[in-house]
Amino acid sequence: MLFEDLRNTQAIAIPFNWNADYANGKNYAEYDLLTHKKNDFYLIQKNQVIRFGLFGQGMKFFFEMSDGSFNLNGRRIEIDYIDENGEVFHLTTNFEYKDLITYKEAYADYNNVQGIQQSNLKSINFGYKTIYKKNDIKLFFQPLVSLPFNESACMEIKLTSNKLLNGYLVFKSRGIEVERFYAPLEADRAGQINWTIKH
């Protein structure tokens, strides 16, 4: 399992590669670590995944499939939503199914005179989408970690509620609140926030 291994595994071809750790102790990475052959994201055995994320540059960023909590280079990050009555929704202590997400953001510079197109990687991203249920509240929750080049890492959080909620989105590091944001939610309308990951 790559994410539990203390050794520093280098990414191949690009600064960060995705990786899935499996319950049987094996892993499935974007590039085979021995042959450097590219693997297909859609061939990940999703029912076997216990951790998913990115590695490279001497760092590891991943989430635990069991509860959805994030481990960002050794630091545990959790996200809660607290409504106006003080009811806490532990979004990253959620044992529902999680759909894996990873993508690369790039831009292309095109020179019309020479007909040269140069593609540049802007960021590499990973996360998941899931549904959190508590009482009669159903929250569609999509946390993504974005690793942009030449900028600070951030988390993009999308949250949709089936009911009107007037509360706060709370970010915790190792169980201690780091920052909170007023985040009222209208029924069936997505709210989104980008949070620069605090050290």
C-alpha positions in Angstrom: 0.0 0.0 0.0 1.6 3.1 -1.3 0.0 5.6 1.1 1.0 3.7 4.2 4.6 3.1 3.0 7.1 5.5 4.6 9.3 5.4 1.6 9.2 8.4 -0.8 7.7 7.1 -4.1 8.3 9.4 -7.0 5.6 10.3 -9.5 6.2 9.4 -13.2 5.9 11.8 -16.1 4.1 14.6 -14.2 4.6 16.1 -10.7 1.8 14.0 -9.1 0.2 10.7 -9.9 -3.1 9.3 -8.6 -3.1 6.0 -6.7 -5.6 3.6 -5.1 -4.6 1.5 -2.1 -6.5 -1.8 -2.1 -7.8 -3.8 1.0 -5.6 -6.8 -0.1 -2.4 -4.7 0.5 -1.8 -4.0 -3.2 -2.0 -0.7 -5.0 -3.0 0.6 -8.4 -1.2 3.7 -9.6 -1.6 6.0 -12.6 1.7 4.6 -13.9 3.0 1.1 -13.1 5.8 1.8 -10.6 8.0 -0.9 -12.3 7.2 -0.7 -16.0 6.1 3.0 -16.1 3.2 1.9 -18.3 0.1 4.1 -17.9 -2.8 2.5 -16.1 -6.5 3.2 -16.8 -8.4 5.1 -14.1 -11.6 3.3 -15.1 -10.1 -0.1 -14.3 -9.7 0.8 -10.6 -11.4 -2.0 -8.5 -13.6 0.5 -6.7 -15.0 -2.0 -4.3 -11.5 -2.8 -3.1 -10.2 0.8 -2.6 -9.4 1.8 1.0 -7.5 5.0 0.2 -7.3 7.2 -2.9 -5.3 10.3 -3.7 -2.1 11.8 -5.2 1.6 11.3 -4.5 4.8 13.0 -5.8 7.3 15.7 -4.9 8.0 13.9 -1.7 4.3 14.3 -0.6 1.2 12.2 -0.2 -2.4 13.5 -0.3 -5.3 11.1 0.1 -8.6 10.3 1.7 -9.8 7.3 3.6 -12.6 5.5 1.7 -14.2 4.3 5.0 -15.1 7.8 6.4 -13.9 10.3 3.8 -11.4 12.1 6.0 -8.4 13.6 4.2 -4.7 13.1 5.0 -2.8 16.0 3.4 0.9 15.3 3.7 0.5 13.8 7.2 -2.2 16.1 8.4 -5.7 14.9 9.0 -8.4 17.3 7.7 -12.1 17.0 8.5 -15.1 19.0 7.4 -18.3 19.6 9.4 -21.5 21.5 8.7 -23.2 23.0 11.8 -26.7 24.3 11.3 -28.5 27.2 13.1 -29.6 24.8 15.9 -26.1 23.6 16.6 -26.8 20.2 14.9 -23.4 18.9 13.6 -23.1 17.1 10.3 -19.7 15.4 10.3 -19.3 15.4 6.5 -15.9 13.6 6.6 -17.1 11.0 9.1 -19.5 9.5 6.5 -19.6 5.8 5.8 -21.7 6.1 2.6 -20.3 5.1 -0.8 -17.8 7.5 -2.3 -17.4 8.0 -6.1 -13.7 8.7 -6.9 -12.8 11.9 -8.8 -9.4 12.9 -10.3 -8.6 15.3 -13.2 -6.0 17.5 -14.5 -6.5 21.2 -15.4 -4.5 22.4 -18.3 -4.3 25.3 -20.8 -2.8 25.5 -24.2 -0.8 28.4 -25.8 -1.3 28.5 -29.5 1.1 30.5 -31.8 -0.9 31.3 -35.0 2.2 32.3 -36.9 4.2 29.1 -36.4 1.2 26.8 -35.8 2.7 25.6 -32.5 0.5 24.5 -29.6 2.0 24.1 -26.2 0.0 22.5 -23.5 0.7 23.4 -19.9 -0.6 21.6 -16.8 -2.2 24.1 -14.4 -3.3 21.8 -11.5 -3.9 18.2 -10.5 -7.1 17.4 -8.5 -8.7 14.6 -6.6 -11.6 13.9 -4.2 -14.9 12.2 -4.2 -18.7 12.8 -4.2 -21.1 11.2 -1.8 -24.4 11.7 0.0 -24.5 12.3 3.8 -27.7 11.5 5.6 -28.8 12.4 9.1 -32.4 12.5 10.3 -34.4 13.9 7.4 -31.5 15.9 6.0 -29.7 14.7 2.9 -26.5 16.5 1.8 -24.8 15.9 -1.5 -21.1 16.5 -0.6 -18.2 16.8 -3.0 -14.8 17.7 -1.6 -11.9 18.1 -4.0 -8.2 18.8 -3.2 -6.5 21.0 -5.9 -2.7 21.0 -6.2 -2.0 24.0 -8.5 1.5 24.8 -9.7 3.0 28.0 -8.2 0.0 28.5 -5.9 -1.2 27.2 -2.5 -3.1 23.9 -2.4 -6.8 24.4 -1.8 -10.0 22.4 -1.2 -13.1 23.1 -3.3 -16.2 22.1 -1.4 -19.6 21.7 -3.1 -22.6 21.1 -0.8 -26.3 20.7 -1.7 -29.0 20.2 0.9 -32.5 18.8 0.4 -33.8 21.4 2.9 -33.1 25.0 3.8 -30.2 25.2 6.2 -28.6 28.3 7.8 -25.2 27.3 9.2 -21.5 27.1 8.9 -18.9 25.0 7.1 -16.1 24.2 9.5 -12.6 23.0 8.6 -10.7 21.0 11.2 -7.0 19.9 11.4 -6.3 16.9 13.7 -9.7 17.5 15.3 -9.2 21.2 16.1 -11.2 23.9 14.3 -9.0 25.9 11.9 -11.6 28.1 10.1 -15.3 28.4 9.7 -17.4 30.1 7.0 -21.1 31.2 7.1 -22.7 28.9 4.5 -26.5 29.2 4.2 -28.0 26.5 1.9 -31.1 26.8 -0.1 -33.0 23.6 -0.8 -31.7 21.7 -3.9 -29.2 24.5 -4.8 -25.5 23.9 -4.8 -23.2 26.0 -2.7 -19.5 26.1 -3.3 -16.4 27.4 -1.4 -12.7 27.2 -2.1 -10.6 26.9 1.1 -6.8 27.6 1.0 -5.4 24.7 3.1 -3.9 26.2 6.2 -0.7 24.8 7.7 
